[in-house]
Amino acid sequence: MSTTLASPDAPLPDDPVVLQGMIRELLTLLSSHKRENEQLRHRLDQLLRRLYGPRSEAVVGPTLFDGVTPPAAATPPTPEPPAPPASVPAVKRGHGRRRLPEHLPRRRVEHDLNELDKFCPCCGTTRVKIGEEVSERLDYVPASLVVVEHIRAKYVCRRCQGQLAVIVEKFVDHQPLHRQQQKFAREGVELHRSTLCDWLAQAAGLLAPLYELMVAAVLKSKVIHTDDTPVRLLGESGAQTGRLWVYLGDGEHPYTVYEATASRKRDGPMTFLHEFTGYLQADAFSGYDGVYARGVTEVACWAHARRKFVEAQKTEPALSAEAIARVRALYEVERRAKELPAAERLALRQAESAPLVGSLGAWLEQLRATVLPKSPLGQAVGYAQNQWKALNVYLTDGDLRIDNNAAENALRGTAVGRKNWLFWGSETGGRTAAVLTSFTATCKRHGLNPWLYLKDVLTRLPSCPPEQRSALLPTAWAAAPTATT
């Protein structure tokens, strides 16, 4: 059944701000349709040319050899007179200590690690020598001068260095293990895929105590943002759709933690959030209903509500544009409130956003009587009205946000990586991915270099007493005087 377009004679809103936003949306839609028409016209021209054009056509457009002039007959070049020598600027000599004269004899004094110190503190593997540091001291021997070279051997654990590289490349740069395997092979290092998987699992196991500390901190937040994304999971019964859930703590508990589950059943968020009692901002997934039934306050997302009207633009451009313009007015208030303290942000919302939301609610009520419930616009109206109570909650507290975009952005890396590594090999692999992604994402949230952080923490964690582990969390590590960001 077709949807009837709004009549050109339909009354327009009286609010100038809404009218301006409506005009912008219609201009954007018009520009989009123009680009789409140009693309369709181009494709139609190509199709007609292919069907009715000549079988052999000359090359149209630039080719590989455009601009290359055929070589002419060999003609000896006319020699040019040599340029007069330019004056050579004087070389400025640097300051600082100069190297001792090369002609002096040298005596090596080597400083090496003892045998016990050559074992890696993380995994127990014997570290390999990768180079030397040489420092020179001028010594005096009666009747002669000699240079004494102090050689300090430098060691590194190839296993742990490779382990860190695999973590960062997979969960930050989204490189699947088979590509990393090929990269190691080009460097002359043959590694089995199972070895790389074991490295990731071992690192996740070492980091598990810190991961639990981050989870506990997030659950103490006043506000948690959450979302989920599908990931293909290879289980014992074949391929199935697993889920990766993200939970963002608030400013007082600034950690981004992930959890992997074998399905999208409500058990996932119900189990993870069983101790949480604050505000939960999420989409309209019914799996959160049990969490809200325990007293957690639902905060809906205006970006989701707006998206429904964007999807309805092709069938109801005018009415959809007005709805989008009304939501845009709410975001304009948020733009001005962004840098304000929570109390001032709340006051601004109550003064300006609350009347706009009330007007939008009355307009949606009128619109519902004129549109088909199953049409794209009717579904957009229905979604907004079903979520209306939760969409109003952000007006009651300055610490709340107008949308859940922060959680959606935290899953974008997984969406990119999923196109490369395709699936989890098992539920254990999903758990490993969730733990390691929690640390790389939290490092990104605080502007930390994940390689430097993980290198330091994985070295210190095995010998760190449980009561001191909180000092290794990303926030505490970044604040430490020795941290390198």
C-alpha positions in Angstrom: 0.0 0.0 0.0 1.5 3.4 -1.0 1.9 6.2 1.4 0.3 9.5 0.6 2.7 12.4 0.4 2.0 15.6 2.5 0.0 18.2 0.6 1.9 21.3 -0.4 -1.0 23.3 1.2 -0.4 21.7 4.6 0.3 24.2 7.4 4.0 24.8 8.2 5.3 25.1 11.8 5.4 28.6 13.3 8.8 28.2 15.0 11.5 29.9 12.8 14.2 27.6 14.1 12.2 24.5 13.1 11.5 26.1 9.7 15.1 26.8 9.1 16.1 23.3 10.0 13.3 21.9 7.8 14.6 23.9 4.9 18.1 22.6 5.5 16.9 19.0 5.6 14.9 19.5 2.3 17.9 21.0 0.6 20.1 18.1 1.7 17.5 15.7 0.5 17.3 17.5 -2.8 21.1 17.4 -3.2 21.1 13.7 -2.4 18.4 13.0 -5.0 20.3 15.1 -7.6 23.5 13.0 -7.1 21.5 9.8 -7.2 19.9 10.9 -10.5 23.2 11.8 -12.0 24.6 8.4 -11.1 21.6 6.6 -12.5 21.8 8.7 -15.7 25.5 7.8 -16.1 24.7 4.1 -15.6 21.9 4.3 -18.1 24.2 5.9 -20.7 26.8 3.1 -20.1 24.1 0.5 -20.5 22.8 2.0 -23.7 26.2 2.4 -25.2 27.0 -1.3 -24.3 23.7 -2.4 -26.0 23.6 -0.2 -29.1 27.0 1.3 -29.5 29.7 0.0 -31.9 31.5 -3.2 -30.9 34.9 -1.6 -31.1 35.4 1.9 -29.7 38.4 4.1 -29.3 40.0 4.5 -25.9 38.2 7.3 -24.1 39.8 9.1 -21.2 43.3 9.0 -19.8 45.6 6.0 -20.4 48.7 4.7 -18.8 50.9 6.3 -21.4 49.3 9.8 -21.6 51.8 12.6 -21.6 54.7 10.3 -22.7 56.4 11.7 -25.8 57.8 9.1 -28.2 61.6 9.2 -28.3 63.0 11.3 -31.1 66.2 10.5 -33.1 69.2 10.4 -30.9 70.7 13.8 -30.9 73.8 14.6 -28.7 72.8 17.0 -26.1 74.3 20.4 -26.1 76.8 20.6 -23.3 76.0 23.3 -20.8 78.8 25.4 -19.3 79.7 24.2 -15.9 78.2 26.3 -13.1 80.6 28.4 -11.1 81.4 26.7 -7.8 79.2 27.9 -5.0 80.7 29.0 -1.8 80.5 26.2 0.7 79.1 27.3 4.0 81.2 26.7 7.0 80.2 23.5 8.8 79.0 24.4 12.3 80.5 22.2 14.9 78.1 20.8 17.4 78.5 21.2 21.1 78.8 18.4 23.6 81.2 15.6 24.2 83.3 14.5 21.3 84.3 10.9 20.5 87.7 10.0 21.9 90.5 9.8 19.3 90.3 6.7 17.1 94.1 6.1 17.2 94.2 5.4 20.9 94.3 1.7 21.9 91.1 0.4 23.4 90.5 -2.2 26.1 87.0 -3.8 26.3 85.3 -4.3 29.7 82.1 -6.2 29.3 79.1 -5.9 31.7 76.7 -8.7 31.1 73.6 -10.0 33.0 73.8 -12.9 35.3 72.1 -16.1 34.1 69.1 -15.6 36.3 68.3 -12.2 34.9 68.4 -13.5 31.4 65.0 -15.1 31.9 61.9 -13.1 30.9 59.9 -12.2 34.1 56.6 -12.6 32.2 56.8 -16.0 30.6 60.2 -17.5 31.8 61.6 -17.7 28.3 65.4 -17.1 27.9 65.9 -13.6 26.5 68.2 -13.2 23.5 70.9 -10.6 23.0 69.9 -7.9 20.6 72.8 -5.4 20.8 75.2 -3.5 22.9 75.6 0.0 24.4 79.2 1.3 24.3 80.3 4.1 26.5 83.9 5.3 26.5 86.1 6.7 29.4 89.5 8.0 29.0 91.9 6.3 31.3 95.5 7.0 32.1 98.2 4.4 32.1 101.7 5.7 33.0 103.5 6.6 29.8 100.5 5.8 27.6 96.8 6.7 27.0 94.2 4.0 26.4 90.4 4.1 25.8 88.4 1.7 27.9 85.1 0.6 26.3 82.3 -0.4 28.7 80.0 -2.9 26.9 76.6 -3.4 28.4 74.6 -6.2 26.7 71.0 -5.5 25.9 68.5 -8.3 26.0 64.9 -8.7 25.0 62.4 -11.5 25.1 61.4 -12.3 21.5 58.3 -14.1 22.6 56.9 -11.2 24.7 57.9 -8.6 22.1 56.0 -10.6 19.4 53.1 -11.1 21.8 52.7 -7.4 22.2 52.9 -6.8 18.5 50.2 -9.4 17.8 47.8 -7.8 20.4 48.2 -4.3 19.1 48.0 -5.2 15.4 44.9 -7.4 15.9 42.9 -5.2 18.3 44.1 -1.7 17.4 45.1 -2.0 13.7 42.5 -4.8 13.0 45.0 -7.1 11.3 43.9 -10.8 11.4 46.3 -13.4 12.6 46.9 -15.0 9.2 48.2 -11.7 7.8 50.4 -11.3 10.8 51.7 -14.8 10.3 52.6 -13.8 6.7 54.4 -10.7 8.0 56.5 -12.7 10.5 57.3 -15.2 7.7 58.7 -12.3 5.5 61.0 -11.5 8.4 62.2 -15.1 8.5 60.2 -16.1 11.6 57.9 -19.1 11.0 55.0 -19.0 13.5 52.0 -21.3 13.6 48.6 -19.8 13.9 48.0 -21.7 17.1 51.1 -20.1 18.6 49.7 -16.6 17.9 46.3 -17.7 19.5 48.1 -19.0 22.5 50.0 -15.7 22.9 46.7 -13.8 22.9 45.1 -16.2 25.4 48.1 -16.0 27.7 48.1 -12.2 27.7 44.3 -12.1 28.4 44.8 -14.5 31.2 47.5 -12.3 32.8 45.4 -9.2 32.4 42.2 -10.9 33.8 42.7 -9.5 37.3 43.0 -5.9 36.0 40.0 -6.5 33.7 37.9 -7.5 36.7 38.9 -4.3 38.5 37.8 -2.3 35.5 34.5 -4.1 35.3 33.9 -3.4 39.0 34.7 0.3 38.6 32.3 0.6 35.6 29.5 -0.9 37.6 29.9 1.9 40.2 29.2 4.5 37.6 26.2 6.8 37.8 25.6 6.4 34.0 26.6 3.5 31.8 26.3 3.5 28.0 25.9 0.1 26.3 25.5 -1.3 22.9 26.3 -4.6 21.1 27.3 -5.8 17.7 27.1 -9.3 16.1 30.2 -11.5 15.6 30.3 -14.8 13.9 31.2 -17.6 16.3 32.4 -21.0 15.4 31.0 -23.3 18.1 30.8 -27.0 18.5 27.4 -27.1 16.7 28.7 -25.0 13.8 28.6 -21.3 13.0 26.3 -19.1 15.1 26.0 -15.4 15.8 27.7 -14.3 19.0 27.6 -10.8 20.4 30.2 -8.3 21.7 28.8 -5.9 24.3 30.4 -2.7 25.3 29.9 -0.9 28.6 31.2 2.7 29.0 31.8 4.0 32.5 31.2 7.6 33.4 33.7 10.4 34.0 34.4 9.1 37.6 35.0 5.6 36.3 36.4 6.2 32.8 36.9 2.6 31.6 35.6 1.0 28.4 35.0 -2.7 29.0 33.7 -5.4 26.6 32.0 -8.8 27.2 31.5 -11.6 24.7 28.4 -13.9 24.7 27.4 -16.7 22.4 24.0 -15.1 21.7 22.0 -11.9 22.1 19.8 -13.4 24.9 18.9 -11.1 27.8 21.2 -13.2 30.1 24.2 -11.2 28.9 23.3 -7.7 30.1 21.3 -9.2 33.0 24.3 -11.0 34.4 26.8 -8.2 33.7 24.6 -5.5 35.2 23.2 -7.4 38.2 24.9 -5.0 40.7 24.3 -1.8 38.7 21.7 0.7 40.0 22.1 3.9 38.1 21.1 5.2 34.6 21.5 2.9 31.6 21.5 4.5 28.1 20.9 2.0 25.3 18.8 1.3 22.3 15.3 -0.1 22.5 16.5 -3.7 22.7 14.0 -5.7 24.8 16.8 -7.7 26.5 17.4 -4.7 28.8 13.8 -4.8 30.1 14.8 -7.1 33.0 17.5 -4.7 34.0 15.1 -1.8 34.1 12.6 -3.9 36.1 15.2 -4.1 38.9 15.1 -0.3 39.3 17.8 0.8 36.7 16.6 4.0 35.0 16.2 3.7 31.2 17.6 6.6 29.1 16.7 6.4 25.4 18.7 7.7 22.4 17.5 10.6 20.3 20.0 9.6 17.6 18.0 6.4 17.1 14.7 8.2 17.0 16.1 10.7 14.5 17.4 7.8 12.3 13.9 6.4 11.9 12.8 9.7 10.3 15.8 9.8 8.0 14.8 6.4 6.7 11.3 7.7 6.0 12.5 10.6 3.9 12.1 8.9 0.5 8.3 8.3 1.1 7.5 11.4 3.2 10.1 14.0 2.5 8.3 17.1 3.9 7.0 15.6 7.2 10.3 13.7 7.8 12.2 16.9 7.2 10.1 18.7 9.8 10.7 15.9 12.4 14.4 15.9 11.7 14.5 19.7 12.0 12.7 19.5 15.4 15.3 17.0 16.7 18.1 19.2 15.2 16.9 22.0 17.4 17.4 19.8 20.5 21.0 19.1 19.4 21.6 22.8 18.9 20.9 23.3 22.6 23.3 20.4 23.4 26.0 22.0 21.4 25.8 25.2 23.5 25.5 23.1 26.7 28.5 20.8 26.0 31.1 22.7 28.0 28.8 23.8 30.8 28.9 22.2 34.3 26.1 19.6 34.9 23.9 22.0 36.9 24.0 24.8 34.3 23.5 22.2 31.5 20.4 21.0 33.3 19.1 24.5 33.7 19.6 25.2 30.0 17.8 22.0 29.0 14.8 22.8 31.3 14.6 26.4 29.9 15.0 25.6 26.2 14.9 21.8 25.4 11.9 20.9 27.5 9.5 23.2 25.6 10.9 21.9 22.3 10.4 18.3 23.4 6.8 19.1 24.5 6.0 20.7 21.2 7.5 17.7 19.3 5.4 15.3 21.4 2.2 17.1 20.6 3.1 17.2 16.9 3.8 13.5 16.8 0.4 12.8 18.4 -1.3 14.8 15.6 0.8 13.1 13.0 0.0 9.6 14.2 -3.6 10.1 13.2 -2.7 10.9 9.6 -0.1 8.3 8.6 -0.3 4.6 8.0 1.1 2.7 11.0 3.1 0.3 8.8 4.6 3.0 6.5 8.2 4.1 7.2 7.0 7.4 8.7 4.3 5.6 10.7 7.0 3.3 12.1 9.2 6.3 13.0 6.4 7.9 14.8 5.6 4.7 16.6 9.2 4.2 17.7 9.5 7.7 19.1 6.2 7.4 21.0 7.0 4.0 22.4 10.3 5.4 23.7 8.9 8.8 24.7 9.2 8.4 28.5 12.8 7.3 28.2 13.6 10.0 25.6 12.6 12.6 28.1 14.9 11.3 30.9 17.9 13.2 29.7 16.1 16.5 30.6 16.1 15.5 34.3 19.9 15.3 34.9 22.8 17.3 33.6 25.1 14.3 33.7 23.0 12.4 31.1 23.6 12.7 27.3 21.1 13.2 24.6 22.1 10.0 22.7 24.1 6.8 22.9 26.6 7.7 20.2 29.5 7.1 22.6 28.7 3.4 22.9 28.1 3.1 19.1 31.5 4.7 18.4 33.2 2.2 20.8 32.0 -0.6 18.6 33.2 0.8 15.3 36.6 -0.7 15.7 35.1 -4.2 16.0 32.9 -3.5 12.9 36.1 -2.7 11.0 38.1 -5.6 12.4 35.2 -8.0 11.8 35.6 -7.5 8.0 39.3 -8.7 8.3 39.3 -11.5 10.9 35.7 -12.6 10.2 34.9 -14.7 13.2 35.8 -15.9 16.7 37.1 -19.5 16.7 35.4 -20.3 20.0 33.7 -18.8 23.0 37.2 -18.7 24.7 38.4 -16.7 21.7 35.5 -14.3 22.2 36.4 -13.9 25.9 40.1 -13.3 24.9 39.0 -10.6 22.4 36.7 -8.9 25.0 39.5 -8.7 27.6 42.2 -7.4 25.2 39.9 -5.0 23.5 38.9 -3.5 26.8 42.5 -2.5 27.4 43.2 -1.2 23.9 40.0 0.8 23.9 40.6 2.3 27.3 44.1 3.3 26.2 42.6 5.0 23.2 40.0 6.7 25.4 42.9 8.3 27.5 45.3 8.9 24.6 47.8 6.2 25.8 50.1 4.2 23.6 48.7 0.7 24.0 52.1 -1.0 23.2 53.9 0.9 25.8 51.2 0.4 28.4 50.9 -3.3 27.8 54.7 -3.8 27.7 55.1 -2.2 31.1 52.0 -3.8 32.7 52.6 -7.3 31.5 56.1 -7.1 32.8 55.1 -5.9 36.3 51.8 -7.7 36.7 53.1 -11.2 37.6 55.1 -10.0 40.6 52.6 -7.3 41.6 50.8 -7.9 44.9 46.9 -8.0 44.6 46.5 -5.0 46.8 48.7 -2.9 44.4 47.1 -3.9 41.1 45.0 -0.8 40.9 48.1 1.2 40.2 48.4 -0.7 36.9 45.0 0.4 35.6 45.2 2.7 32.6 44.1 5.8 34.5 46.6 5.3 37.4 49.4 4.2 35.0 48.9 7.4 32.9 49.1 9.6 36.1 52.3 7.9 37.3 55.5 10.0 36.9 57.2 7.3 34.9 54.4 6.8 32.4 55.2 7.3 28.7 52.2 8.3 26.6 
